[in-house]
Amino acid sequence: MFFFTIYKVSKDEYKEYEVKQSNITKLTTTSINSVFAQYEMLMDVLIGQIKNISDTNKIENLLDYMLELNSSILVSGISNPNGTIYLSSSNSIKSKLYNLKTKKETKDTFIHTLNSDKMVIGRSYYVKSFDKVMIPMRKAIKDKNGKTTSIMTIGVDANKILNLLSNNEHRSYIFRGFDHFIQVINDSKKHGYLIYDKKISNKFIDYITNTAEKKYKVPIDILKNSNEVSNIFFKEYFSDDIVFASIQYIKRFDLYVVTQIKRKIIQDDIREQIFILIGTFIVIFVILFILFKYISENEEKKQKALYFQATHDHLTRLNNRKYLTTIFKKNELDEPFVMFFIDLDNFKSINDNYGHTYGDLVLKEVAFRLKNFQNKTDVLVRYSGDEFLLIKHNLTDDKIDEIAKQIITVISKTYFVDKYEFNIGSSIGISQYPNDSEILDDIKRYADISMYEAKKQKNSFRKFDEKVKQTYFRKSNIEYELKNALAKDEIYLVYQPQIDLHGNIYGVEALVRWENKELGFIPPDEFIKIAEATGQMIPLGRYIMQTALSEIKEVYENTGINFQLSINISVKQFMEREFFNKLFEYLKDKNFNKDLLTLEVTENVFIEDFKYILELFDRLIKRGIKISLDDFGTGYSSLNLLKRLPIDELKIDKSFVDDILDDEASKNMVQSIISIGKNFDMEILAEGIETIEQKQMLNSFGCDLFQGYYFSKPIKKEQLQEYILNLKKD
């Protein structure tokens, strides 16, 4: 019994090392495969764009943009089939660019790329200018006939891959099946960068092959294509040590991932275990047996508790994001499933107005309601603050729609917390595996994209489809083009007149427009949102402010008539701490009368720091600037809010004016808005007027000012001058 126990301890220890090292190797292989696939996807996207661009400067800008998107990419370039690099990122030294078809480190893989439809990974080598080891990745750019016209190359920092390799007592390295060079090794500093210039000998490759075939009793080609880890002992190539190694072949990129540990470490570990075991048997066998059993049980409970804590949300007790990442990495979701990405609508207002205590109680109730949609095989995750993921398997399209509608209905029911009642909604994005993608991270991203489409309507759901995908790509293209729109002089302003009761010009509203060579005319409501989300609203807002002041000042001088200039200001601009000083700096620079400037704000500005906004408005009013509340009645305003805010003008939204002649509710709403504004001593301006009947009715209700296509469409500065002069003649 004693010797059998020793034998079993030794065997189990070897088995544990085998399992542990196999798992490390599998995880490393999966991660490397994924990272290389991401680089190939990035190259595919860029190649697709490059094919449609003839301007070499734009192509080089795209190459630079790729470096900005991914900091692990050191350099990028495009060469002709002869190996000459003719386009490259700006950080490359043009005079030191070499021919890829003749340089020894690049020649073989470059030729291989010419005849391949897939990305080819080149030999790793040290680049002195970056003081880094670089992994080149190449892909052929082909014309519509499949002929290779050029080669795209990116140089990736080897540290990106090294970070995926084990760095403890395990030595890890990757070598190439194509030519047996080392791709990356986690202790290259020990061997020096010259290790990347030396092939692993054919003799050593044959030695490993024979060892593996002898153990598994199958040809090496079967082992390679099995996608399984091979575990063998052999004499290490870099030393005389006998090592225990786990090897897995990545067929797509023709790479071998090797994770190894010295046999001596395993033997020392086993020897230590045996000594402990002998001592245990000699001293107090029975007592230690009971003690170990007790410790084992408690350790298991502790591990389970720690695992639960690490993979569950402490508030709702649902699985958390880490749990989702874990099952994605393990590929446990191997059968078809549907992902519902659920985001709560208007939840932020609960936290802002009632505090996080009440918000947390509502979240717990939401989690409880969502659990009713979960069965044993489903996964329910609290993904972030007010976002949840529900994964369900094998659903028909009709069932998907039914469940989404049920979730929206259930979440929309009133929440009773203490003495308060809360009402929220939900927007749901839906993607399907493998219909939409076989890459799990893409499934999550597609569901997220679809959710944002659903959020445009609120309390609705949206399935991922080609239209959603195109919307996402359009948004990405707008974001990319918008970065240089000002520099390219693509942004301009138009002005829509505002008329008083007597038909005279009262003012104009400055409206921004954008026409792009690639995208055409982009509606303001589309690119303004993107500008705010990407941090481009501040420079865009400054441009609008300066241009409007300058152009209208010119109109004043050419017509001899002064009138109000209304400029829309976004939340992001108001929250900029230098906004006040910049505004008056522009007014002074343009010699513009501040009493003629009106700043238009929408109701969502008050969602931000209300105290700060209130103080800012007071400062502006005291300096003579007028404040207009735009789109009144469509957002967050309340009578209490109007009472506290220094508002000079109230604008009635076009949506109310459209149906004023036919819809009694719209008519009553407009009358109420005018009455409210008059009670607070505000001027009332109605926008969106398209007929004389609308104007007459608004006039009878007591409206002061009018704006819309009935008077004039938005026009450029020169047309505005003519309009005002003609109005003056009449």
KAJONOR-V850016 format. One record per residue. N is the residue number from 0. RES is the residue in one small letter. PSI is psi in whole degrees, 0 to 359 (NA if undefined). Layout:
N:RES:PSI / N:RES:PSI
//
This chain:
0:m:317 / 1:f:311 / 2:f:327 / 3:f:320 / 4:t:317 / 5:i:316 / 6:y:317 / 7:k:320 / 8:v:316 / 9:s:315 / 10:k:316 / 11:d:323 / 12:e:317 / 13:y:318 / 14:k:319 / 15:e:317 / 16:y:321 / 17:e:314 / 18:v:314 / 19:k:313 / 20:q:325 / 21:s:317 / 22:n:319 / 23:i:316 / 24:t:316 / 25:k:315 / 26:l:317 / 27:t:315 / 28:t:314 / 29:t:315 / 30:s:316 / 31:i:315 / 32:n:315 / 33:s:315 / 34:v:315 / 35:f:322 / 36:a:323 / 37:q:318 / 38:y:319 / 39:e:320 / 40:m:318 / 41:l:318 / 42:m:321 / 43:d:316 / 44:v:314 / 45:l:318 / 46:i:319 / 47:g:322 / 48:q:320 / 49:i:324 / 50:k:336 / 51:n:7 / 52:i:130 / 53:s:339 / 54:d:115 / 55:t:329 / 56:n:319 / 57:k:322 / 58:i:316 / 59:e:326 / 60:n:320 / 61:l:321 / 62:l:319 / 63:d:322 / 64:y:326 / 65:m:323 / 66:l:325 / 67:e:322 / 68:l:324 / 69:n:105 / 70:s:345 / 71:s:346 / 72:i:116 / 73:l:322 / 74:v:157 / 75:s:155 / 76:g:171 / 77:i:132 / 78:s:161 / 79:n:171 / 80:p:344 / 81:n:356 / 82:g:357 / 83:t:127 / 84:i:119 / 85:y:347 / 86:l:140 / 87:s:163 / 88:s:156 / 89:s:342 / 90:n:357 / 91:s:150 / 92:i:106 / 93:k:323 / 94:s:342 / 95:k:10 / 96:l:133 / 97:y:168 / 98:n:122 / 99:l:339 / 100:k:348 / 101:t:334 / 102:k:133 / 103:k:324 / 104:e:339 / 105:t:345 / 106:k:304 / 107:d:312 / 108:t:332 / 109:f:314 / 110:i:321 / 111:h:323 / 112:t:323 / 113:l:328 / 114:n:16 / 115:s:146 / 116:d:353 / 117:k:169 / 118:m:137 / 119:v:131 / 120:i:125 / 121:g:178 / 122:r:141 / 123:s:143 / 124:y:157 / 125:y:132 / 126:v:113 / 127:k:322 / 128:s:332 / 129:f:348 / 130:d:44 / 131:k:157 / 132:v:131 / 133:m:140 / 134:i:111 / 135:p:141 / 136:m:131 / 137:r:150 / 138:k:137 / 139:a:138 / 140:i:119 / 141:k:150 / 142:d:183 / 143:k:343 / 144:n:3 / 145:g:9 / 146:k:136 / 147:t:120 / 148:t:332 / 149:s:172 / 150:i:128 / 151:m:135 / 152:t:134 / 153:i:143 / 154:g:116 / 155:v:135 / 156:d:121 / 157:a:337 / 158:n:332 / 159:k:319 / 160:i:323 / 161:l:326 / 162:n:340 / 163:l:347 / 164:l:151 / 165:s:139 / 166:n:17 / 167:n:226 / 168:e:351 / 169:h:131 / 170:r:133 / 171:s:142 / 172:y:163 / 173:i:129 / 174:f:159 / 175:r:133 / 176:g:334 / 177:f:315 / 178:d:4 / 179:h:20 / 180:f:154 / 181:i:129 / 182:q:306 / 183:v:151 / 184:i:139 / 185:n:358 / 186:d:49 / 187:s:333 / 188:k:327 / 189:k:322 / 190:h:344 / 191:g:160 / 192:y:345 / 193:l:344 / 194:i:335 / 195:y:350 / 196:d:356 / 197:k:133 / 198:k:149 / 199:i:130 / 200:s:150 / 201:n:329 / 202:k:317 / 203:f:321 / 204:i:316 / 205:d:323 / 206:y:313 / 207:i:316 / 208:t:312 / 209:n:320 / 210:t:315 / 211:a:316 / 212:e:324 / 213:k:321 / 214:k:312 / 215:y:350 / 216:k:36 / 217:v:156 / 218:p:154 / 219:i:329 / 220:d:324 / 221:i:318 / 222:l:317 / 223:k:315 / 224:n:356 / 225:s:345 / 226:n:20 / 227:e:162 / 228:v:133 / 229:s:130 / 230:n:119 / 231:i:159 / 232:f:138 / 233:f:169 / 234:k:122 / 235:e:144 / 236:y:326 / 237:f:353 / 238:s:188 / 239:d:9 / 240:d:143 / 241:i:128 / 242:v:156 / 243:f:119 / 244:a:145 / 245:s:126 / 246:i:132 / 247:q:138 / 248:y:131 / 249:i:100 / 250:k:319 / 251:r:321 / 252:f:7 / 253:d:52 / 254:l:148 / 255:y:126 / 256:v:124 / 257:v:126 / 258:t:126 / 259:q:158 / 260:i:145 / 261:k:138 / 262:r:329 / 263:k:323 / 264:i:317 / 265:i:316 / 266:q:319 / 267:d:320 / 268:d:315 / 269:i:318 / 270:r:319 / 271:e:319 / 272:q:322 / 273:i:319 / 274:f:318 / 275:i:319 / 276:l:318 / 277:i:315 / 278:g:320 / 279:t:315 / 280:f:324 / 281:i:316 / 282:v:278 / 283:i:83 / 284:f:308 / 285:v:316 / 286:i:316 / 287:l:326 / 288:f:314 / 289:i:318 / 290:l:315 / 291:f:323 / 292:k:317 / 293:y:315 / 294:i:319 / 295:s:315 / 296:e:317 / 297:n:324 / 298:e:320 / 299:e:317 / 300:k:318 / 301:k:316 / 302:q:319 / 303:k:319 / 304:a:318 / 305:l:320 / 306:y:318 / 307:f:316 / 308:q:322 / 309:a:332 / 310:t:9 / 311:h:150 / 312:d:129 / 313:h:333 / 314:l:307 / 315:t:348 / 316:r:15 / 317:l:165 / 318:n:149 / 319:n:185 / 320:r:324 / 321:k:321 / 322:y:317 / 323:l:317 / 324:t:321 / 325:t:311 / 326:i:333 / 327:f:316 / 328:k:324 / 329:k:355 / 330:n:40 / 331:e:343 / 332:l:69 / 333:d:351 / 334:e:161 / 335:p:137 / 336:f:165 / 337:v:132 / 338:m:123 / 339:f:114 / 340:f:108 / 341:i:123 / 342:d:132 / 343:l:134 / 344:d:137 / 345:n:20 / 346:f:327 / 347:k:326 / 348:s:332 / 349:i:312 / 350:n:318 / 351:d:320 / 352:n:334 / 353:y:350 / 354:g:161 / 355:h:338 / 356:t:312 / 357:y:324 / 358:g:318 / 359:d:321 / 360:l:322 / 361:v:319 / 362:l:320 / 363:k:321 / 364:e:322 / 365:v:315 / 366:a:318 / 367:f:318 / 368:r:322 / 369:l:331 / 370:k:335 / 371:n:344 / 372:f:1 / 373:q:130 / 374:n:188 / 375:k:327 / 376:t:353 / 377:d:161 / 378:v:126 / 379:l:125 / 380:v:135 / 381:r:107 / 382:y:321 / 383:s:198 / 384:g:298 / 385:d:33 / 386:e:138 / 387:f:150 / 388:l:133 / 389:l:123 / 390:i:120 / 391:k:150 / 392:h:148 / 393:n:62 / 394:l:142 / 395:t:165 / 396:d:319 / 397:d:321 / 398:k:323 / 399:i:312 / 400:d:317 / 401:e:315 / 402:i:318 / 403:a:316 / 404:k:320 / 405:q:318 / 406:i:313 / 407:i:317 / 408:t:314 / 409:v:316 / 410:i:331 / 411:s:347 / 412:k:149 / 413:t:142 / 414:y:123 / 415:f:111 / 416:v:114 / 417:d:236 / 418:k:3 / 419:y:155 / 420:e:130 / 421:f:145 / 422:n:125 / 423:i:169 / 424:g:190 / 425:s:144 / 426:s:132 / 427:i:128 / 428:g:140 / 429:i:131 / 430:s:159 / 431:q:139 / 432:y:130 / 433:p:12 / 434:n:314 / 435:d:327 / 436:s:155 / 437:e:1 / 438:i:120 / 439:l:321 / 440:d:326 / 441:d:321 / 442:i:315 / 443:k:318 / 444:r:320 / 445:y:322 / 446:a:321 / 447:d:315 / 448:i:315 / 449:s:324 / 450:m:318 / 451:y:330 / 452:e:318 / 453:a:327 / 454:k:343 / 455:k:330 / 456:q:339 / 457:k:147 / 458:n:47 / 459:s:174 / 460:f:157 / 461:r:127 / 462:k:147 / 463:f:131 / 464:d:185 / 465:e:326 / 466:k:317 / 467:v:319 / 468:k:315 / 469:q:323 / 470:t:318 / 471:y:315 / 472:f:323 / 473:r:317 / 474:k:318 / 475:s:319 / 476:n:319 / 477:i:315 / 478:e:318 / 479:y:312 / 480:e:328 / 481:l:334 / 482:k:328 / 483:n:10 / 484:a:317 / 485:l:317 / 486:a:328 / 487:k:2 / 488:d:40 / 489:e:344 / 490:i:133 / 491:y:171 / 492:l:147 / 493:v:164 / 494:y:135 / 495:q:123 / 496:p:151 / 497:q:127 / 498:i:143 / 499:d:185 / 500:l:333 / 501:h:5 / 502:g:10 / 503:n:158 / 504:i:125 / 505:y:319 / 506:g:186 / 507:v:152 / 508:e:125 / 509:a:128 / 510:l:133 / 511:v:144 / 512:r:153 / 513:w:126 / 514:e:125 / 515:n:144 / 516:k:322 / 517:e:319 / 518:l:348 / 519:g:210 / 520:f:126 / 521:i:122 / 522:p:144 / 523:p:319 / 524:d:345 / 525:e:311 / 526:f:338 / 527:i:318 / 528:k:318 / 529:i:321 / 530:a:319 / 531:e:321 / 532:a:334 / 533:t:8 / 534:g:14 / 535:q:0 / 536:m:327 / 537:i:305 / 538:p:324 / 539:l:316 / 540:g:321 / 541:r:320 / 542:y:315 / 543:i:314 / 544:m:309 / 545:q:318 / 546:t:316 / 547:a:314 / 548:l:318 / 549:s:313 / 550:e:318 / 551:i:326 / 552:k:321 / 553:e:321 / 554:v:319 / 555:y:311 / 556:e:323 / 557:n:335 / 558:t:340 / 559:g:16 / 560:i:130 / 561:n:143 / 562:f:169 / 563:q:142 / 564:l:120 / 565:s:128 / 566:i:130 / 567:n:132 / 568:i:128 / 569:s:167 / 570:v:317 / 571:k:322 / 572:q:315 / 573:f:324 / 574:m:351 / 575:e:125 / 576:r:338 / 577:e:6 / 578:f:311 / 579:f:310 / 580:n:319 / 581:k:319 / 582:l:311 / 583:f:337 / 584:e:318 / 585:y:318 / 586:l:318 / 587:k:318 / 588:d:322 / 589:k:357 / 590:n:46 / 591:f:132 / 592:n:114 / 593:k:337 / 594:d:345 / 595:l:8 / 596:l:130 / 597:t:131 / 598:l:121 / 599:e:132 / 600:v:151 / 601:t:167 / 602:e:338 / 603:n:352 / 604:v:336 / 605:f:358 / 606:i:332 / 607:e:209 / 608:d:95 / 609:f:319 / 610:k:316 / 611:y:315 / 612:i:317 / 613:l:315 / 614:e:321 / 615:l:316 / 616:f:318 / 617:d:317 / 618:r:320 / 619:l:316 / 620:i:317 / 621:k:334 / 622:r:4 / 623:g:0 / 624:i:136 / 625:k:149 / 626:i:128 / 627:s:134 / 628:l:109 / 629:d:155 / 630:d:39 / 631:f:137 / 632:g:355 / 633:t:357 / 634:g:238 / 635:y:7 / 636:s:153 / 637:s:164 / 638:l:323 / 639:n:322 / 640:l:316 / 641:l:324 / 642:k:327 / 643:r:340 / 644:l:142 / 645:p:75 / 646:i:132 / 647:d:329 / 648:e:142 / 649:l:123 / 650:k:128 / 651:i:127 / 652:d:148 / 653:k:328 / 654:s:331 / 655:f:325 / 656:v:326 / 657:d:316 / 658:d:17 / 659:i:332 / 660:l:335 / 661:d:337 / 662:d:120 / 663:e:323 / 664:a:317 / 665:s:319 / 666:k:314 / 667:n:322 / 668:m:316 / 669:v:317 / 670:q:320 / 671:s:317 / 672:i:316 / 673:i:318 / 674:s:317 / 675:i:312 / 676:g:317 / 677:k:322 / 678:n:331 / 679:f:14 / 680:d:44 / 681:m:151 / 682:e:146 / 683:i:125 / 684:l:125 / 685:a:131 / 686:e:161 / 687:g:22 / 688:i:126 / 689:e:349 / 690:t:158 / 691:i:327 / 692:e:319 / 693:q:316 / 694:k:317 / 695:q:318 / 696:m:316 / 697:l:323 / 698:n:318 / 699:s:334 / 700:f:348 / 701:g:15 / 702:c:141 / 703:d:321 / 704:l:155 / 705:f:146 / 706:q:136 / 707:g:178 / 708:y:341 / 709:y:326 / 710:f:313 / 711:s:144 / 712:k:167 / 713:p:130 / 714:i:159 / 715:k:172 / 716:k:313 / 717:e:318 / 718:q:326 / 719:l:319 / 720:q:315 / 721:e:318 / 722:y:314 / 723:i:319 / 724:l:320 / 725:n:321 / 726:l:324 / 727:k:321 / 728:k:318 / 729:d:NA
//
